[in-house]
Amino acid sequence: MTTPHQKTDKLSELLDNQSKALHRFWRDRTVKEVFKEMGTVGHVRALEVTHGRKSPSNNGWHPHYHCLIFCGSGVDLARFDASQRMDWAVRLYMRWAACCVKSGLGEPSFAHGLKLDDGEKAGNYAAKWGLEDEMTKGHTKKALHGETPFDFLRAYLADGTDKQAAALFAEFSETFKGKRQLSWSKGLKARFAIEEASDEELSTRVEESAVLLGALTVDQWRDVLKVDGRATVLEIAARSGWHEVQRYLWFIEGASKGVQLDREILAEARSLLLPVT
């Protein structure tokens, strides 16, 4: 589910208006009727955001929703023909468009405003990473179209010169602070016997397998990015320990500031720091 967006839009204002539109949508009588016809028992909704600064049109921030709709046991959506599924899609789009207009967002296009895919496509979508990753880790992946907020962070950390990326990431972090990016409809967690836990409770839990080996400075991380050495650092840390990671960081020091490092020498350094298997 998407809404119109322009280069001049503020992210905070877009999110506020989208929240109003979404509230109207879930309360709409026609929407409830469509979901009843589908046999819907609940949904999980994820909020993601990208930015189009590198596109020819540069339409700015693009916050949007991904929703997984769960149908009751025994409901076979395959028995509904294409015309029935199209009817659902059109009715849902019409109500979403009306809710967007009422909320000051303008009217989204039929092609992009709301897309209703069947269970097979949703299953393939979620299976790429796993349901929990696909719905919650959009910030860590690279966007197919536009840039994610963490693309901005990566761009700035590469050499520290992309000031626009830094400003956009700051806007994202300030706007999204305290906002819920994943929402379950009422009663769905209980239906699937999923534990309810607050962010505060989850943050205090410590994974027994987690061990802090060390920390990199921003300059060291820029050096790693410059030589495309992220996998190398992880492998050295896992197989040889933090002392050898420090040796590798010393070897590539200055790469982000223009120090030239031959790829063959980098490969040789990696082999020296890893134990023979």
C-alpha positions as CSV (number, residue, x, y, z in Angstrom):
1,M,0.0,0.0,0.0
2,T,1.5,3.3,-1.1
3,T,0.5,7.0,-1.3
4,P,1.6,9.9,-3.5
5,H,4.9,11.5,-2.4
6,Q,7.0,14.4,-3.7
7,K,10.6,15.7,-3.2
8,T,9.4,18.5,-1.0
9,D,7.4,16.3,1.4
10,K,8.6,16.0,5.0
11,L,8.8,12.4,6.3
12,S,7.0,13.2,9.5
13,E,4.1,14.8,7.7
14,L,3.8,11.9,5.3
15,L,3.7,9.4,8.2
16,D,1.1,11.4,10.1
17,N,-1.2,11.6,7.1
18,Q,-0.6,7.9,6.2
19,S,-1.5,6.9,9.7
20,K,-4.8,8.8,9.4
21,A,-5.5,7.1,6.1
22,L,-4.7,3.6,7.4
23,H,-7.0,4.2,10.5
24,R,-9.8,5.1,8.1
25,F,-9.1,2.1,5.9
26,W,-9.2,-0.6,8.6
27,R,-12.5,0.9,9.9
28,D,-14.2,1.2,6.5
29,R,-17.3,-0.9,6.0
30,T,-16.4,-2.0,2.5
31,V,-12.9,-3.1,3.6
32,K,-14.4,-5.2,6.4
33,E,-16.8,-6.8,3.9
34,V,-14.0,-7.7,1.5
35,F,-11.9,-9.3,4.3
36,K,-15.0,-11.2,5.5
37,E,-15.4,-12.6,2.0
38,M,-11.8,-13.7,2.0
39,G,-12.2,-15.5,5.4
40,T,-9.6,-13.2,7.0
41,V,-8.7,-13.8,10.6
42,G,-6.0,-11.2,11.0
43,H,-3.0,-9.5,9.5
44,V,0.7,-8.5,10.1
45,R,1.7,-5.0,8.8
46,A,5.2,-3.7,8.3
47,L,6.1,-0.1,7.7
48,E,9.1,0.5,5.4
49,V,10.5,3.7,3.8
50,T,12.8,4.4,0.9
51,H,14.0,7.6,-0.9
52,G,14.2,8.4,-4.6
53,R,17.0,11.0,-4.6
54,K,18.9,9.2,-7.3
55,S,16.0,8.6,-9.6
56,P,15.4,11.0,-12.5
57,S,12.2,12.4,-11.0
58,N,13.5,12.3,-7.3
59,N,10.1,11.9,-5.6
60,G,11.6,12.1,-2.2
61,W,10.6,9.9,0.8
62,H,8.4,6.8,0.0
63,P,6.9,5.3,3.2
64,H,4.8,2.3,2.4
65,Y,3.1,-0.7,4.0
66,H,3.5,-4.5,3.4
67,C,0.6,-6.5,4.8
68,L,0.3,-10.3,5.1
69,I,-3.3,-11.3,5.3
70,F,-4.1,-14.6,7.2
71,C,-7.2,-16.6,6.2
72,G,-8.9,-19.1,8.3
73,S,-8.3,-22.9,8.3
74,G,-10.0,-24.5,5.3
75,V,-10.3,-21.3,3.3
76,D,-9.0,-22.0,-0.2
77,L,-8.5,-18.8,-2.1
78,A,-7.7,-20.8,-5.2
79,R,-11.3,-21.6,-5.7
80,F,-12.1,-18.0,-6.3
81,D,-11.7,-17.1,-10.0
82,A,-9.6,-14.2,-11.3
83,S,-12.6,-12.0,-11.7
84,Q,-13.4,-12.4,-8.0
85,R,-9.9,-11.6,-6.9
86,M,-9.8,-8.6,-9.2
87,D,-13.1,-7.4,-7.7
88,W,-11.5,-7.6,-4.2
89,A,-8.5,-5.7,-5.4
90,V,-10.5,-2.9,-7.1
91,R,-12.8,-2.5,-4.1
92,L,-9.9,-2.3,-1.6
93,Y,-8.0,0.2,-3.9
94,M,-11.1,2.4,-4.2
95,R,-11.5,2.6,-0.4
96,W,-7.7,3.1,0.1
97,A,-7.7,5.9,-2.5
98,A,-10.6,7.6,-0.8
99,C,-9.0,7.3,2.6
100,C,-5.8,8.9,1.3
101,V,-7.6,11.8,-0.3
102,K,-9.6,12.4,3.0
103,S,-6.3,12.4,4.9
104,G,-4.6,15.0,2.7
105,L,-2.3,12.7,0.7
106,G,-3.9,12.9,-2.7
107,E,-5.1,10.0,-4.8
108,P,-2.7,7.1,-5.4
109,S,-2.6,5.5,-8.8
110,F,-4.4,2.3,-9.5
111,A,-1.1,0.7,-10.6
112,H,0.8,1.4,-7.4
113,G,-1.7,2.5,-4.7
114,L,-2.7,-1.0,-3.5
115,K,-1.6,-4.3,-4.9
116,L,-3.3,-7.6,-3.8
117,D,-1.2,-10.7,-4.5
118,D,-2.3,-14.3,-3.9
119,G,-0.9,-16.6,-1.3
120,E,1.6,-18.2,-3.6
121,K,3.3,-14.9,-4.3
122,A,3.2,-14.0,-0.6
123,G,4.7,-17.3,0.3
124,N,7.6,-16.8,-2.2
125,Y,8.1,-13.3,-0.9
126,A,8.3,-14.4,2.7
127,A,10.4,-17.5,2.0
128,K,13.3,-15.5,0.4
129,W,14.7,-14.7,3.9
130,G,12.0,-16.2,6.2
131,L,8.9,-14.4,7.3
132,E,10.4,-12.7,10.3
133,D,13.3,-11.3,8.3
134,E,11.3,-10.2,5.3
135,M,8.8,-8.3,7.4
136,T,11.2,-6.7,9.9
137,K,14.6,-6.2,8.3
138,G,13.9,-3.9,5.3
139,H,16.3,-1.4,6.8
140,T,19.2,-3.8,6.4
141,K,18.6,-4.7,2.8
142,K,19.4,-2.8,-0.3
143,A,16.3,-1.4,-2.1
144,L,15.6,-2.4,-5.7
145,H,14.3,1.0,-6.4
146,G,15.6,4.0,-4.5
147,E,17.6,3.9,-1.2
148,T,16.8,2.7,2.3
149,P,17.8,4.8,5.3
150,F,20.6,2.4,6.0
151,D,21.8,2.9,2.4
152,F,22.3,6.5,3.5
153,L,24.3,5.4,6.5
154,R,26.5,3.2,4.4
155,A,27.0,6.0,1.8
156,Y,28.1,8.4,4.5
157,L,30.4,6.0,6.3
158,A,32.1,5.1,3.0
159,D,34.1,8.3,3.0
160,G,32.2,10.9,5.0
161,T,31.6,13.2,2.0
162,D,27.9,12.5,1.3
163,K,26.4,15.2,3.6
164,Q,22.9,14.8,2.0
165,A,22.9,11.1,3.0
166,A,23.8,12.0,6.6
167,A,21.0,14.6,6.8
168,L,18.4,12.2,5.4
169,F,19.4,9.5,7.8
170,A,19.2,11.9,10.7
171,E,15.7,12.9,9.5
172,F,14.7,9.2,9.3
173,S,16.1,8.4,12.8
174,E,14.4,11.4,14.4
175,T,11.1,10.7,12.7
176,F,11.0,7.0,13.4
177,K,12.2,7.1,17.0
178,G,9.6,5.4,19.1
179,K,7.4,4.4,16.1
180,R,6.3,0.8,15.7
181,Q,7.3,-0.6,12.3
182,L,5.7,-4.0,12.8
183,S,2.0,-4.4,13.9
184,W,-0.2,-7.4,14.5
185,S,-4.0,-7.2,14.3
186,K,-5.7,-7.7,17.6
187,G,-5.9,-11.3,18.7
188,L,-3.6,-12.7,16.0
189,K,-0.6,-13.4,18.3
190,A,-2.9,-15.2,20.8
191,R,-4.3,-17.3,17.9
192,F,-0.9,-18.5,17.0
193,A,0.4,-18.7,20.6
194,I,3.1,-16.1,20.1
195,E,4.6,-14.5,23.2
196,E,3.8,-10.9,23.9
197,A,6.9,-9.0,24.9
198,S,7.7,-5.3,25.0
199,D,10.7,-3.7,23.3
200,E,12.1,-3.0,26.8
201,E,11.8,-6.7,27.8
202,L,13.4,-7.9,24.6
203,S,16.3,-5.4,24.9
204,T,17.3,-6.8,28.3
205,R,17.6,-10.4,27.0
206,V,21.1,-11.5,26.3
207,E,21.8,-14.1,23.7
208,E,24.0,-16.8,25.3
209,S,25.9,-17.3,22.0
210,A,26.8,-13.6,21.7
211,V,30.4,-12.6,22.6
212,L,31.8,-9.2,22.2
213,L,35.3,-9.5,20.6
214,G,36.0,-5.8,20.1
215,A,34.8,-2.6,18.4
216,L,35.8,-0.7,15.3
217,T,36.1,3.1,15.0
218,V,34.3,4.9,12.2
219,D,37.6,5.4,10.4
220,Q,38.4,1.7,10.6
221,W,35.0,0.8,9.3
222,R,35.5,3.2,6.4
223,D,38.8,1.4,5.6
224,V,37.0,-2.0,5.7
225,L,34.3,-0.7,3.3
226,K,36.9,0.8,0.9
227,V,38.6,-2.6,0.4
228,D,35.3,-4.5,0.5
229,G,36.6,-6.4,3.5
230,R,33.5,-7.0,5.6
231,A,33.4,-10.7,5.0
232,T,37.2,-10.9,5.6
233,V,36.8,-9.2,9.0
234,L,34.0,-11.6,10.0
235,E,36.0,-14.6,8.9
236,I,39.2,-13.5,10.7
237,A,37.2,-12.7,13.9
238,A,35.5,-16.1,13.8
239,R,38.5,-18.3,13.0
240,S,41.5,-16.3,14.4
241,G,40.2,-14.0,17.1
242,W,40.2,-10.2,17.7
243,H,44.0,-9.8,17.8
244,E,44.2,-10.9,14.2
245,V,41.4,-8.6,13.2
246,Q,43.4,-5.7,14.7
247,R,46.4,-6.8,12.6
248,Y,44.2,-6.7,9.5
249,L,42.8,-3.3,10.4
250,W,46.4,-2.0,10.8
251,F,47.3,-3.4,7.4
252,I,44.4,-1.6,5.6
253,E,44.7,1.6,7.6
254,G,44.3,4.7,5.4
255,A,42.5,2.9,2.5
256,S,39.5,5.3,2.8
257,K,41.8,8.3,2.6
258,G,43.6,7.3,-0.6
259,V,46.3,4.8,0.4
260,Q,46.6,2.4,-2.5
261,L,46.5,-1.4,-1.6
262,D,47.1,-4.0,-4.2
263,R,44.4,-6.7,-4.3
264,E,47.0,-9.5,-4.5
265,I,48.7,-8.2,-1.3
266,L,45.2,-8.0,0.4
267,A,44.6,-11.6,-0.5
268,E,48.0,-12.6,0.8
269,A,47.4,-10.7,4.1
270,R,44.0,-12.5,4.5
271,S,45.6,-15.9,4.1
272,L,48.4,-15.1,6.6
273,L,45.8,-14.1,9.2
274,L,43.6,-17.2,8.8
275,P,44.6,-20.6,10.2
276,V,45.4,-23.3,7.7
277,T,42.5,-25.8,7.4
